[in-house]
Amino acid sequence: MYIKKCNSCGETKPTSEFHKRKGRGDGFQYKCKVCQNKYNEKYRKVIRPDYWNHENGYFSDKDRWAYIADYVRADKDIKVYLLKVKEYFYVGMTKAKLNVRISTHRADYKNPKNHGRMPGLHGMWDTMTWDEINKSLESVIVLESKPGTRYEGYQMEEKWIHRMKEDGYELLNDKNFKRQKPKVNEVG
């Protein structure tokens, strides 16, 4: 029996206490089942209640489920995209539909535990109102799109980050980007 440490609660547990995840090197989720289930409940009730409501939310219609599964599946062409955030820029990559990725940016920012995943982008959003954040998300343009693997997508993203830096753009992708002093953000 193998053991693993949960990134959420910090407890070391048998791998049978973790959901499987093929994309991870060890084949298991970061969080144990208990922590992941707590997070899923919070996500559905606090972060996106309008979307997950089983009575009148988007998933209340069972006929939509197959469509949704195909829609969010990351098996589409690679898209490297650019967001304008104030006077800065953020280069990203997705293999899902672009609007799904943009929605994920918004949801990740609303969830404080994921706040550190993109310190430059989220740090800049800390200084903005929700209207300004939404405007920056609407500014997205596709820099390049082509078929390929996720690994090839990461390479394309790195190429564009390098190219944009060479051209003098200030990017929020830099992990050393200094966070701005937060102002009170209007929740919306």
VEXRO-444221 format. One record per atom (N, C-alpha, C): residue number from 1; x, y, z; residue in one letter. Coordinates in Angstrom, 2 decimals. Example, Ala and Ser with C-alpha at 12.3 -4.5 7.8 and 13.67 -1.06 7.14 Angstrom:
{1, {13.19, -5.69, 7.80}, "a"}
{1, {12.30, -4.50, 7.80}, "a"}
{1, {13.20, -3.30, 7.80}, "a"}
{2, {12.85, -2.25, 7.08}, "s"}
{2, {13.67, -1.06, 7.14}, "s"}
{2, {12.90, 0.03, 7.87}, "s"}
***
This chain:
{1, {0.85, -1.18, 0.00}, "m"}
{1, {0.00, 0.00, 0.00}, "m"}
{1, {0.90, 1.24, 0.00}, "m"}
{2, {0.54, 2.22, -0.86}, "y"}
{2, {1.29, 3.45, -0.97}, "y"}
{2, {0.59, 4.55, -0.17}, "y"}
{3, {1.37, 5.54, 0.26}, "i"}
{3, {0.80, 6.67, 0.99}, "i"}
{3, {1.13, 7.96, 0.26}, "i"}
{4, {0.34, 8.99, 0.57}, "k"}
{4, {0.49, 10.28, -0.09}, "k"}
{4, {0.01, 11.35, 0.88}, "k"}
{5, {0.61, 12.54, 0.77}, "k"}
{5, {0.22, 13.66, 1.63}, "k"}
{5, {-0.79, 14.53, 0.89}, "k"}
{6, {-1.88, 14.86, 1.54}, "c"}
{6, {-2.92, 15.73, 0.97}, "c"}
{6, {-2.43, 17.17, 0.98}, "c"}
{7, {-2.55, 17.85, -0.15}, "n"}
{7, {-2.11, 19.25, -0.24}, "n"}
{7, {-3.06, 20.20, 0.47}, "n"}
{8, {-4.23, 19.73, 0.87}, "s"}
{8, {-5.20, 20.60, 1.52}, "s"}
{8, {-5.13, 20.47, 3.05}, "s"}
{9, {-5.36, 19.28, 3.55}, "c"}
{9, {-5.37, 19.09, 5.02}, "c"}
{9, {-4.00, 18.76, 5.58}, "c"}
{10, {-3.06, 18.34, 4.72}, "g"}
{10, {-1.71, 18.04, 5.16}, "g"}
{10, {-1.52, 16.66, 5.76}, "g"}
{11, {-2.59, 15.86, 5.83}, "e"}
{11, {-2.49, 14.53, 6.41}, "e"}
{11, {-1.90, 13.55, 5.40}, "e"}
{12, {-1.14, 12.59, 5.88}, "t"}
{12, {-0.62, 11.52, 5.05}, "t"}
{12, {-1.60, 10.36, 5.13}, "t"}
{13, {-2.06, 9.91, 3.95}, "k"}
{13, {-3.10, 8.88, 3.89}, "k"}
{13, {-2.75, 7.85, 2.82}, "k"}
{14, {-3.38, 6.67, 2.88}, "p"}
{14, {-3.18, 5.69, 1.81}, "p"}
{14, {-3.73, 6.24, 0.49}, "p"}
{15, {-3.13, 5.82, -0.61}, "t"}
{15, {-3.58, 6.33, -1.92}, "t"}
{15, {-5.03, 5.95, -2.21}, "t"}
{16, {-5.56, 4.96, -1.52}, "s"}
{16, {-6.98, 4.62, -1.71}, "s"}
{16, {-7.90, 5.75, -1.23}, "s"}
{17, {-7.35, 6.71, -0.48}, "e"}
{17, {-8.10, 7.86, 0.02}, "e"}
{17, {-8.02, 9.06, -0.92}, "e"}
{18, {-7.48, 8.84, -2.13}, "f"}
{18, {-7.36, 9.89, -3.14}, "f"}
{18, {-8.05, 9.44, -4.41}, "f"}
{19, {-8.74, 10.38, -5.08}, "h"}
{19, {-9.33, 10.08, -6.38}, "h"}
{19, {-8.21, 9.90, -7.40}, "h"}
{20, {-8.46, 9.06, -8.40}, "k"}
{20, {-7.47, 8.84, -9.45}, "k"}
{20, {-7.45, 10.03, -10.41}, "k"}
{21, {-6.24, 10.27, -10.99}, "r"}
{21, {-6.08, 11.34, -11.97}, "r"}
{21, {-4.91, 10.96, -12.88}, "r"}
{22, {-5.23, 10.51, -14.07}, "k"}
{22, {-4.22, 9.99, -15.00}, "k"}
{22, {-3.14, 11.01, -15.34}, "k"}
{23, {-3.50, 12.28, -15.39}, "g"}
{23, {-2.56, 13.32, -15.81}, "g"}
{23, {-1.45, 13.61, -14.80}, "g"}
{24, {-1.57, 13.15, -13.58}, "r"}
{24, {-0.56, 13.38, -12.55}, "r"}
{24, {0.47, 12.25, -12.59}, "r"}
{25, {1.69, 12.57, -12.26}, "g"}
{25, {2.77, 11.59, -12.28}, "g"}
{25, {2.50, 10.37, -11.42}, "g"}
{26, {1.89, 10.61, -10.24}, "d"}
{26, {1.61, 9.48, -9.35}, "d"}
{26, {0.23, 8.87, -9.59}, "d"}
{27, {-0.56, 9.48, -10.47}, "g"}
{27, {-1.87, 8.93, -10.83}, "g"}
{27, {-3.00, 9.28, -9.88}, "g"}
{28, {-2.77, 10.23, -8.96}, "f"}
{28, {-3.80, 10.59, -7.99}, "f"}
{28, {-3.96, 12.11, -7.89}, "f"}
{29, {-5.13, 12.54, -7.42}, "q"}
{29, {-5.42, 13.96, -7.21}, "q"}
{29, {-4.49, 14.53, -6.12}, "q"}
{30, {-4.39, 15.86, -6.08}, "y"}
{30, {-3.59, 16.53, -5.05}, "y"}
{30, {-4.25, 16.42, -3.68}, "y"}
{31, {-5.58, 16.50, -3.66}, "k"}
{31, {-6.33, 16.51, -2.40}, "k"}
{31, {-6.91, 15.12, -2.13}, "k"}
{32, {-7.03, 14.78, -0.85}, "c"}
{32, {-7.68, 13.52, -0.49}, "c"}
{32, {-9.17, 13.62, -0.83}, "c"}
{33, {-9.86, 12.48, -0.82}, "k"}
{33, {-11.27, 12.45, -1.20}, "k"}
{33, {-12.12, 13.35, -0.29}, "k"}
{34, {-11.82, 13.34, 1.00}, "v"}
{34, {-12.59, 14.15, 1.95}, "v"}
{34, {-12.45, 15.64, 1.62}, "v"}
{35, {-11.21, 16.10, 1.40}, "c"}
{35, {-10.98, 17.52, 1.09}, "c"}
{35, {-11.54, 17.89, -0.28}, "c"}
{36, {-11.38, 17.00, -1.26}, "q"}
{36, {-11.91, 17.27, -2.60}, "q"}
{36, {-13.43, 17.37, -2.56}, "q"}
{37, {-14.07, 16.49, -1.81}, "n"}
{37, {-15.53, 16.53, -1.70}, "n"}
{37, {-16.01, 17.81, -1.01}, "n"}
{38, {-15.27, 18.26, 0.01}, "k"}
{38, {-15.60, 19.53, 0.68}, "k"}
{38, {-15.48, 20.69, -0.31}, "k"}
{39, {-14.38, 20.67, -1.09}, "y"}
{39, {-14.17, 21.73, -2.07}, "y"}
{39, {-15.28, 21.71, -3.13}, "y"}
{40, {-15.64, 20.52, -3.61}, "n"}
{40, {-16.69, 20.42, -4.62}, "n"}
{40, {-18.01, 21.00, -4.10}, "n"}
{41, {-18.32, 20.70, -2.85}, "e"}
{41, {-19.55, 21.23, -2.26}, "e"}
{41, {-19.49, 22.75, -2.15}, "e"}
{42, {-18.34, 23.28, -1.71}, "k"}
{42, {-18.17, 24.74, -1.61}, "k"}
{42, {-18.30, 25.38, -2.99}, "k"}
{43, {-17.66, 24.75, -3.98}, "y"}
{43, {-17.70, 25.30, -5.35}, "y"}
{43, {-19.14, 25.39, -5.84}, "y"}
{44, {-19.90, 24.35, -5.60}, "r"}
{44, {-21.28, 24.31, -6.10}, "r"}
{44, {-22.23, 25.21, -5.31}, "r"}
{45, {-21.96, 25.38, -4.02}, "k"}
{45, {-22.87, 26.17, -3.19}, "k"}
{45, {-22.45, 27.62, -3.00}, "k"}
{46, {-21.13, 27.90, -3.03}, "v"}
{46, {-20.65, 29.25, -2.73}, "v"}
{46, {-20.09, 29.95, -3.97}, "v"}
{47, {-19.18, 29.26, -4.67}, "i"}
{47, {-18.48, 29.92, -5.78}, "i"}
{47, {-19.37, 30.04, -7.02}, "i"}
{48, {-20.08, 28.98, -7.39}, "r"}
{48, {-20.92, 29.00, -8.60}, "r"}
{48, {-22.33, 28.44, -8.33}, "r"}
{49, {-23.06, 28.96, -7.34}, "p"}
{49, {-24.37, 28.38, -7.03}, "p"}
{49, {-25.38, 28.52, -8.16}, "p"}
{50, {-25.30, 29.61, -8.92}, "d"}
{50, {-26.24, 29.83, -10.01}, "d"}
{50, {-26.09, 28.78, -11.10}, "d"}
{51, {-24.91, 28.27, -11.26}, "y"}
{51, {-24.60, 27.33, -12.33}, "y"}
{51, {-24.95, 25.90, -11.95}, "y"}
{52, {-24.68, 25.53, -10.70}, "w"}
{52, {-24.81, 24.15, -10.27}, "w"}
{52, {-26.14, 23.83, -9.59}, "w"}
{53, {-27.01, 24.80, -9.41}, "n"}
{53, {-28.29, 24.57, -8.75}, "n"}
{53, {-29.05, 23.48, -9.49}, "n"}
{54, {-29.41, 22.38, -8.80}, "h"}
{54, {-30.05, 21.25, -9.47}, "h"}
{54, {-31.52, 21.50, -9.80}, "h"}
{55, {-32.09, 22.55, -9.22}, "e"}
{55, {-33.51, 22.84, -9.51}, "e"}
{55, {-33.68, 23.69, -10.75}, "e"}
{56, {-32.87, 24.73, -10.89}, "n"}
{56, {-33.02, 25.61, -12.05}, "n"}
{56, {-31.70, 26.07, -12.65}, "n"}
{57, {-30.59, 25.47, -12.22}, "g"}
{57, {-29.29, 25.81, -12.76}, "g"}
{57, {-29.06, 25.17, -14.12}, "g"}
{58, {-27.92, 25.41, -14.67}, "y"}
{58, {-27.59, 24.92, -16.00}, "y"}
{58, {-27.65, 23.41, -16.08}, "y"}
{59, {-27.24, 22.73, -15.01}, "f"}
{59, {-27.19, 21.27, -15.01}, "f"}
{59, {-28.51, 20.62, -14.62}, "f"}
{60, {-29.56, 21.41, -14.44}, "s"}
{60, {-30.85, 20.82, -14.07}, "s"}
{60, {-31.46, 20.03, -15.23}, "s"}
{61, {-31.08, 20.36, -16.46}, "d"}
{61, {-31.58, 19.66, -17.64}, "d"}
{61, {-30.61, 18.53, -18.00}, "d"}
{62, {-31.01, 17.28, -17.76}, "k"}
{62, {-30.13, 16.12, -17.98}, "k"}
{62, {-29.72, 15.97, -19.44}, "k"}
{63, {-30.53, 16.49, -20.37}, "d"}
{63, {-30.19, 16.37, -21.79}, "d"}
{63, {-28.93, 17.17, -22.15}, "d"}
{64, {-28.57, 18.13, -21.32}, "r"}
{64, {-27.38, 18.96, -21.59}, "r"}
{64, {-26.08, 18.28, -21.20}, "r"}
{65, {-26.14, 17.23, -20.43}, "w"}
{65, {-24.92, 16.66, -19.84}, "w"}
{65, {-23.95, 16.14, -20.89}, "w"}
{66, {-24.39, 15.42, -21.90}, "a"}
{66, {-23.48, 14.89, -22.93}, "a"}
{66, {-22.86, 16.06, -23.71}, "a"}
{67, {-23.69, 17.05, -24.02}, "y"}
{67, {-23.19, 18.24, -24.73}, "y"}
{67, {-22.13, 18.94, -23.90}, "y"}
{68, {-22.39, 19.09, -22.61}, "i"}
{68, {-21.47, 19.79, -21.71}, "i"}
{68, {-20.16, 19.02, -21.61}, "i"}
{69, {-20.24, 17.70, -21.48}, "a"}
{69, {-19.03, 16.89, -21.38}, "a"}
{69, {-18.14, 17.09, -22.61}, "a"}
{70, {-18.74, 17.12, -23.79}, "d"}
{70, {-17.97, 17.34, -25.01}, "d"}
{70, {-17.46, 18.78, -25.07}, "d"}
{71, {-18.27, 19.71, -24.62}, "y"}
{71, {-17.95, 21.13, -24.72}, "y"}
{71, {-16.72, 21.49, -23.90}, "y"}
{72, {-16.60, 20.96, -22.69}, "v"}
{72, {-15.49, 21.32, -21.82}, "v"}
{72, {-14.28, 20.42, -21.99}, "v"}
{73, {-14.42, 19.30, -22.69}, "r"}
{73, {-13.31, 18.37, -22.89}, "r"}
{73, {-12.15, 19.09, -23.58}, "r"}
{74, {-10.95, 18.88, -23.07}, "a"}
{74, {-9.77, 19.57, -23.61}, "a"}
{74, {-9.17, 18.77, -24.76}, "a"}
{75, {-9.97, 18.56, -25.81}, "d"}
{75, {-9.48, 17.81, -26.97}, "d"}
{75, {-9.57, 18.65, -28.24}, "d"}
{76, {-9.66, 19.96, -28.06}, "k"}
{76, {-9.78, 20.87, -29.20}, "k"}
{76, {-8.38, 21.29, -29.66}, "k"}
{77, {-8.31, 22.15, -30.66}, "d"}
{77, {-7.03, 22.69, -31.11}, "d"}
{77, {-6.40, 23.52, -30.00}, "d"}
{78, {-5.07, 23.61, -30.03}, "i"}
{78, {-4.33, 24.47, -29.10}, "i"}
{78, {-4.66, 25.92, -29.46}, "i"}
{79, {-4.92, 26.73, -28.44}, "k"}
{79, {-5.09, 28.16, -28.65}, "k"}
{79, {-4.20, 28.90, -27.66}, "k"}
{80, {-3.30, 29.71, -28.18}, "v"}
{80, {-2.51, 30.60, -27.33}, "v"}
{80, {-3.18, 31.96, -27.43}, "v"}
{81, {-3.50, 32.54, -26.26}, "y"}
{81, {-4.29, 33.77, -26.24}, "y"}
{81, {-3.60, 34.86, -25.42}, "y"}
{82, {-4.06, 36.08, -25.63}, "l"}
{82, {-3.50, 37.25, -24.96}, "l"}
{82, {-4.62, 38.03, -24.30}, "l"}
{83, {-4.43, 38.36, -23.02}, "l"}
{83, {-5.36, 39.22, -22.29}, "l"}
{83, {-4.66, 40.54, -22.01}, "l"}
{84, {-5.38, 41.65, -22.18}, "k"}
{84, {-4.85, 42.97, -21.79}, "k"}
{84, {-5.43, 43.30, -20.43}, "k"}
{85, {-4.54, 43.54, -19.47}, "v"}
{85, {-4.95, 43.85, -18.10}, "v"}
{85, {-4.27, 45.15, -17.70}, "v"}
{86, {-5.07, 46.24, -17.72}, "k"}
{86, {-4.52, 47.59, -17.55}, "k"}
{86, {-3.45, 47.79, -18.62}, "k"}
{87, {-2.23, 48.18, -18.20}, "e"}
{87, {-1.17, 48.39, -19.20}, "e"}
{87, {-0.30, 47.15, -19.38}, "e"}
{88, {-0.71, 46.03, -18.79}, "y"}
{88, {0.05, 44.78, -18.86}, "y"}
{88, {-0.68, 43.76, -19.74}, "y"}
{89, {0.00, 42.62, -19.95}, "f"}
{89, {-0.57, 41.56, -20.78}, "f"}
{89, {-0.34, 40.21, -20.11}, "f"}
{90, {-1.21, 39.27, -20.42}, "y"}
{90, {-1.07, 37.89, -19.93}, "y"}
{90, {-1.22, 36.96, -21.12}, "y"}
{91, {-0.27, 36.05, -21.30}, "v"}
{91, {-0.32, 35.05, -22.36}, "v"}
{91, {-0.73, 33.73, -21.74}, "v"}
{92, {-1.75, 33.09, -22.32}, "g"}
{92, {-2.23, 31.80, -21.82}, "g"}
{92, {-2.41, 30.81, -22.95}, "g"}
{93, {-2.67, 29.54, -22.57}, "m"}
{93, {-2.87, 28.49, -23.54}, "m"}
{93, {-4.02, 27.59, -23.07}, "m"}
{94, {-4.80, 27.09, -24.02}, "t"}
{94, {-5.86, 26.15, -23.68}, "t"}
{94, {-6.08, 25.18, -24.82}, "t"}
{95, {-6.59, 24.00, -24.47}, "k"}
{95, {-7.06, 23.04, -25.46}, "k"}
{95, {-8.57, 22.86, -25.33}, "k"}
{96, {-9.17, 23.62, -24.44}, "a"}
{96, {-10.63, 23.64, -24.30}, "a"}
{96, {-11.15, 24.80, -25.15}, "a"}
{97, {-12.45, 24.98, -25.18}, "k"}
{97, {-13.00, 26.15, -25.86}, "k"}
{97, {-12.54, 27.38, -25.10}, "k"}
{98, {-12.26, 28.44, -25.82}, "l"}
{98, {-11.67, 29.64, -25.21}, "l"}
{98, {-12.58, 30.24, -24.15}, "l"}
{99, {-13.88, 30.28, -24.40}, "n"}
{99, {-14.78, 30.87, -23.40}, "n"}
{99, {-14.82, 30.03, -22.12}, "n"}
{100, {-14.60, 28.72, -22.23}, "v"}
{100, {-14.53, 27.87, -21.04}, "v"}
{100, {-13.29, 28.25, -20.24}, "v"}
{101, {-12.15, 28.46, -20.91}, "r"}
{101, {-10.93, 28.83, -20.21}, "r"}
{101, {-11.06, 30.19, -19.54}, "r"}
{102, {-11.70, 31.13, -20.21}, "i"}
{102, {-11.88, 32.46, -19.63}, "i"}
{102, {-12.76, 32.37, -18.39}, "i"}
{103, {-13.81, 31.55, -18.45}, "s"}
{103, {-14.67, 31.35, -17.27}, "s"}
{103, {-13.88, 30.72, -16.13}, "s"}
{104, {-12.95, 29.83, -16.47}, "t"}
{104, {-12.12, 29.19, -15.45}, "t"}
{104, {-11.21, 30.21, -14.78}, "t"}
{105, {-10.67, 31.16, -15.56}, "h"}
{105, {-9.87, 32.24, -14.96}, "h"}
{105, {-10.70, 32.97, -13.90}, "h"}
{106, {-11.94, 33.30, -14.25}, "r"}
{106, {-12.81, 34.03, -13.33}, "r"}
{106, {-13.08, 33.20, -12.07}, "r"}
{107, {-13.39, 31.92, -12.24}, "a"}
{107, {-13.69, 31.05, -11.10}, "a"}
{107, {-12.45, 30.84, -10.23}, "a"}
{108, {-11.27, 30.68, -10.85}, "d"}
{108, {-10.04, 30.51, -10.07}, "d"}
{108, {-9.77, 31.74, -9.22}, "d"}
{109, {-10.03, 32.92, -9.77}, "y"}
{109, {-9.79, 34.15, -9.02}, "y"}
{109, {-10.76, 34.26, -7.84}, "y"}
{110, {-12.00, 33.84, -8.04}, "k"}
{110, {-12.99, 33.93, -6.95}, "k"}
{110, {-12.66, 32.97, -5.81}, "k"}
{111, {-11.90, 31.91, -6.11}, "n"}
{111, {-11.55, 30.92, -5.10}, "n"}
{111, {-10.18, 31.26, -4.54}, "n"}
{112, {-10.11, 31.75, -3.30}, "p"}
{112, {-8.84, 32.21, -2.74}, "p"}
{112, {-7.76, 31.13, -2.69}, "p"}
{113, {-8.12, 29.85, -2.58}, "k"}
{113, {-7.10, 28.79, -2.54}, "k"}
{113, {-6.33, 28.72, -3.84}, "k"}
{114, {-6.97, 29.06, -4.96}, "n"}
{114, {-6.30, 29.03, -6.26}, "n"}
{114, {-5.65, 30.36, -6.59}, "n"}
{115, {-5.78, 31.32, -5.70}, "h"}
{115, {-5.31, 32.68, -5.95}, "h"}
{115, {-3.82, 32.74, -6.23}, "h"}
{116, {-3.04, 31.85, -5.64}, "g"}
{116, {-1.60, 31.89, -5.83}, "g"}
{116, {-1.12, 31.21, -7.10}, "g"}
{117, {-2.01, 30.58, -7.83}, "r"}
{117, {-1.59, 29.84, -9.03}, "r"}
{117, {-1.07, 30.78, -10.12}, "r"}
{118, {-1.60, 31.97, -10.21}, "m"}
{118, {-1.20, 32.95, -11.21}, "m"}
{118, {-0.97, 34.29, -10.51}, "m"}
{119, {0.13, 34.42, -9.77}, "p"}
{119, {0.31, 35.60, -8.93}, "p"}
{119, {0.31, 36.91, -9.69}, "p"}
{120, {0.87, 36.94, -10.89}, "g"}
{120, {0.90, 38.19, -11.65}, "g"}
{120, {-0.50, 38.62, -12.05}, "g"}
{121, {-1.24, 37.71, -12.67}, "l"}
{121, {-2.59, 38.02, -13.15}, "l"}
{121, {-3.53, 38.32, -11.99}, "l"}
{122, {-3.55, 37.43, -11.00}, "h"}
{122, {-4.45, 37.62, -9.87}, "h"}
{122, {-4.04, 38.81, -9.01}, "h"}
{123, {-2.74, 39.04, -8.91}, "g"}
{123, {-2.26, 40.21, -8.16}, "g"}
{123, {-2.73, 41.51, -8.79}, "g"}
{124, {-2.71, 41.56, -10.12}, "m"}
{124, {-3.20, 42.76, -10.81}, "m"}
{124, {-4.71, 42.89, -10.62}, "m"}
{125, {-5.43, 41.77, -10.70}, "w"}
{125, {-6.88, 41.82, -10.51}, "w"}
{125, {-7.24, 42.29, -9.10}, "w"}
{126, {-6.35, 42.06, -8.12}, "d"}
{126, {-6.60, 42.55, -6.76}, "d"}
{126, {-6.78, 44.07, -6.73}, "d"}
{127, {-6.20, 44.76, -7.70}, "t"}
{127, {-6.25, 46.23, -7.73}, "t"}
{127, {-7.41, 46.74, -8.57}, "t"}
{128, {-8.25, 45.84, -9.07}, "m"}
{128, {-9.30, 46.23, -10.02}, "m"}
{128, {-10.69, 45.89, -9.49}, "m"}
{129, {-11.70, 46.55, -10.04}, "t"}
{129, {-13.09, 46.22, -9.71}, "t"}
{129, {-13.52, 45.06, -10.60}, "t"}
{130, {-14.67, 44.44, -10.28}, "w"}
{130, {-15.16, 43.33, -11.10}, "w"}
{130, {-15.47, 43.78, -12.52}, "w"}
{131, {-15.95, 45.00, -12.69}, "d"}
{131, {-16.20, 45.50, -14.05}, "d"}
{131, {-14.91, 45.57, -14.85}, "d"}
{132, {-13.84, 46.05, -14.21}, "e"}
{132, {-12.55, 46.12, -14.90}, "e"}
{132, {-11.99, 44.73, -15.20}, "e"}
{133, {-12.17, 43.79, -14.27}, "i"}
{133, {-11.72, 42.42, -14.49}, "i"}
{133, {-12.46, 41.81, -15.67}, "i"}
{134, {-13.79, 41.97, -15.68}, "n"}
{134, {-14.58, 41.41, -16.79}, "n"}
{134, {-14.20, 42.04, -18.12}, "n"}
{135, {-13.90, 43.33, -18.10}, "k"}
{135, {-13.47, 44.01, -19.33}, "k"}
{135, {-12.14, 43.42, -19.82}, "k"}
{136, {-11.22, 43.14, -18.87}, "s"}
{136, {-9.93, 42.54, -19.27}, "s"}
{136, {-10.15, 41.15, -19.85}, "s"}
{137, {-11.10, 40.39, -19.28}, "l"}
{137, {-11.38, 39.05, -19.81}, "l"}
{137, {-12.01, 39.10, -21.19}, "l"}
{138, {-12.76, 40.17, -21.46}, "e"}
{138, {-13.38, 40.33, -22.78}, "e"}
{138, {-12.36, 40.78, -23.83}, "e"}
{139, {-11.17, 41.22, -23.40}, "s"}
{139, {-10.16, 41.72, -24.34}, "s"}
{139, {-9.36, 40.61, -25.00}, "s"}
{140, {-9.69, 39.38, -24.74}, "v"}
{140, {-8.89, 38.24, -25.21}, "v"}
{140, {-8.80, 38.19, -26.73}, "v"}
{141, {-7.59, 37.93, -27.22}, "i"}
{141, {-7.39, 37.68, -28.65}, "i"}
{141, {-6.56, 36.41, -28.79}, "i"}
{142, {-6.81, 35.65, -29.84}, "v"}
{142, {-6.06, 34.42, -30.09}, "v"}
{142, {-4.82, 34.78, -30.89}, "v"}
{143, {-3.65, 34.42, -30.37}, "l"}
{143, {-2.39, 34.69, -31.04}, "l"}
{143, {-2.06, 33.60, -32.06}, "l"}
{144, {-2.40, 32.36, -31.71}, "e"}
{144, {-2.10, 31.23, -32.60}, "e"}
{144, {-3.02, 30.08, -32.24}, "e"}
{145, {-3.44, 29.34, -33.26}, "s"}
{145, {-4.31, 28.18, -33.05}, "s"}
{145, {-3.92, 27.10, -34.04}, "s"}
{146, {-3.72, 25.88, -33.52}, "k"}
{146, {-3.41, 24.75, -34.41}, "k"}
{146, {-3.61, 23.44, -33.65}, "k"}
{147, {-3.78, 22.34, -34.38}, "p"}
{147, {-3.92, 21.04, -33.70}, "p"}
{147, {-2.60, 20.67, -33.01}, "p"}
{148, {-2.70, 19.90, -31.95}, "g"}
{148, {-1.49, 19.46, -31.27}, "g"}
{148, {-1.79, 18.95, -29.88}, "g"}
{149, {-0.75, 18.48, -29.22}, "t"}
{149, {-0.88, 17.96, -27.86}, "t"}
{149, {-0.77, 19.09, -26.85}, "t"}
{150, {-1.11, 18.79, -25.61}, "r"}
{150, {-0.98, 19.78, -24.55}, "r"}
{150, {0.48, 20.21, -24.40}, "r"}
{151, {1.39, 19.26, -24.52}, "y"}
{151, {2.82, 19.57, -24.41}, "y"}
{151, {3.21, 20.57, -25.51}, "y"}
{152, {2.75, 20.35, -26.73}, "e"}
{152, {3.04, 21.28, -27.82}, "e"}
{152, {2.42, 22.65, -27.53}, "e"}
{153, {1.27, 22.63, -26.85}, "g"}
{153, {0.63, 23.89, -26.46}, "g"}
{153, {1.48, 24.67, -25.48}, "g"}
{154, {2.06, 23.98, -24.50}, "y"}
{154, {2.93, 24.65, -23.54}, "y"}
{154, {4.15, 25.24, -24.25}, "y"}
{155, {4.68, 24.52, -25.23}, "q"}
{155, {5.81, 25.04, -26.00}, "q"}
{155, {5.41, 26.28, -26.79}, "q"}
{156, {4.22, 26.26, -27.40}, "m"}
{156, {3.73, 27.43, -28.13}, "m"}
{156, {3.57, 28.62, -27.19}, "m"}
{157, {3.01, 28.36, -26.02}, "e"}
{157, {2.81, 29.43, -25.03}, "e"}
{157, {4.15, 30.05, -24.64}, "e"}
{158, {5.15, 29.21, -24.35}, "e"}
{158, {6.48, 29.71, -24.00}, "e"}
{158, {7.09, 30.54, -25.13}, "e"}
{159, {6.89, 30.07, -26.37}, "k"}
{159, {7.41, 30.81, -27.53}, "k"}
{159, {6.79, 32.20, -27.58}, "k"}
{160, {5.48, 32.29, -27.36}, "w"}
{160, {4.80, 33.59, -27.40}, "w"}
{160, {5.20, 34.47, -26.23}, "w"}
{161, {5.38, 33.90, -25.06}, "i"}
{161, {5.84, 34.68, -23.90}, "i"}
{161, {7.20, 35.28, -24.21}, "i"}
{162, {8.10, 34.45, -24.74}, "h"}
{162, {9.45, 34.92, -25.10}, "h"}
{162, {9.37, 36.02, -26.16}, "h"}
{163, {8.54, 35.81, -27.18}, "r"}
{163, {8.40, 36.79, -28.26}, "r"}
{163, {7.85, 38.12, -27.73}, "r"}
{164, {6.83, 38.04, -26.87}, "m"}
{164, {6.21, 39.26, -26.33}, "m"}
{164, {7.20, 40.03, -25.45}, "m"}
{165, {7.99, 39.31, -24.65}, "k"}
{165, {9.00, 39.96, -23.81}, "k"}
{165, {10.05, 40.65, -24.67}, "k"}
{166, {10.48, 39.96, -25.74}, "e"}
{166, {11.47, 40.56, -26.65}, "e"}
{166, {10.94, 41.84, -27.30}, "e"}
{167, {9.62, 41.87, -27.55}, "d"}
{167, {9.01, 43.04, -28.17}, "d"}
{167, {8.70, 44.15, -27.16}, "d"}
{168, {9.05, 43.93, -25.88}, "g"}
{168, {8.91, 44.98, -24.88}, "g"}
{168, {7.60, 44.99, -24.11}, "g"}
{169, {6.77, 43.97, -24.26}, "y"}
{169, {5.52, 43.91, -23.51}, "y"}
{169, {5.81, 43.52, -22.06}, "y"}
{170, {5.11, 44.16, -21.12}, "e"}
{170, {5.22, 43.77, -19.72}, "e"}
{170, {4.16, 42.70, -19.45}, "e"}
{171, {4.64, 41.50, -19.12}, "l"}
{171, {3.74, 40.36, -18.97}, "l"}
{171, {3.49, 40.03, -17.51}, "l"}
{172, {2.26, 39.61, -17.24}, "l"}
{172, {1.88, 39.18, -15.90}, "l"}
{172, {2.19, 37.70, -15.68}, "l"}
{173, {2.76, 37.03, -16.67}, "n"}
{173, {3.11, 35.62, -16.55}, "n"}
{173, {4.31, 35.41, -15.64}, "n"}
{174, {5.12, 36.42, -15.46}, "d"}
{174, {6.34, 36.31, -14.67}, "d"}
{174, {6.00, 36.02, -13.22}, "d"}
{175, {6.52, 34.91, -12.69}, "k"}
{175, {6.24, 34.54, -11.30}, "k"}
{175, {6.82, 35.55, -10.32}, "k"}
{176, {7.79, 36.37, -10.76}, "n"}
{176, {8.40, 37.37, -9.89}, "n"}
{176, {7.72, 38.74, -10.02}, "n"}
{177, {6.60, 38.77, -10.75}, "f"}
{177, {5.89, 40.03, -10.93}, "f"}
{177, {5.48, 40.56, -9.56}, "f"}
{178, {5.81, 41.81, -9.28}, "k"}
{178, {5.49, 42.38, -7.97}, "k"}
{178, {4.00, 42.70, -7.90}, "k"}
{179, {3.35, 42.16, -6.87}, "r"}
{179, {1.93, 42.38, -6.69}, "r"}
{179, {1.68, 43.83, -6.33}, "r"}
{180, {0.60, 44.37, -6.85}, "q"}
{180, {0.20, 45.73, -6.54}, "q"}
{180, {-0.48, 45.75, -5.18}, "q"}
{181, {-0.55, 46.92, -4.58}, "k"}
{181, {-1.26, 47.04, -3.32}, "k"}
{181, {-2.75, 46.83, -3.58}, "k"}
{182, {-3.37, 45.83, -2.92}, "p"}
{182, {-4.78, 45.55, -3.20}, "p"}
{182, {-5.69, 46.70, -2.76}, "p"}
{183, {-6.72, 46.94, -3.57}, "k"}
{183, {-7.77, 47.85, -3.13}, "k"}
{183, {-9.00, 46.99, -2.90}, "k"}
{184, {-9.97, 47.51, -2.20}, "v"}
{184, {-11.15, 46.72, -1.90}, "v"}
{184, {-11.84, 46.39, -3.22}, "v"}
{185, {-12.00, 45.10, -3.48}, "n"}
{185, {-12.57, 44.63, -4.74}, "n"}
{185, {-14.07, 44.44, -4.57}, "n"}
{186, {-14.83, 45.03, -5.46}, "e"}
{186, {-16.28, 44.87, -5.42}, "e"}
{186, {-16.62, 43.49, -5.92}, "e"}
{187, {-17.31, 42.71, -5.11}, "v"}
{187, {-17.70, 41.36, -5.52}, "v"}
{187, {-18.91, 41.48, -6.41}, "v"}
{188, {-18.87, 40.82, -7.55}, "g"}
{188, {-19.98, 40.90, -8.48}, "g"}
{188, {-20.14, 39.69, -9.29}, "g"}
***
